[in-house]
């Protein structure tokens, strides 16, 4: 059986991806803020009517495709 020190090492290495262990708190905050803004913009885009979409030069299909993306997708 694994001792508690080795068990915690296994947990950290398997559960947390490598990028998560290396990211600074400031960078993590920036990423979370970006994801929050992106989610809000996509929700807003999904609510625009055809006239508003024409004003910004985006088709209904393009708006739908963009608004269906997950917040972490670029």
Secondary structure, 3 states (H helix, E strand, C coil): CCCHHHHHHHHHHHHCCHHHHHCCHHHHHHHHHHHHHHHHHHHHHHHCCHHHHHHHCCCHHHHHHHHCCCCCCC
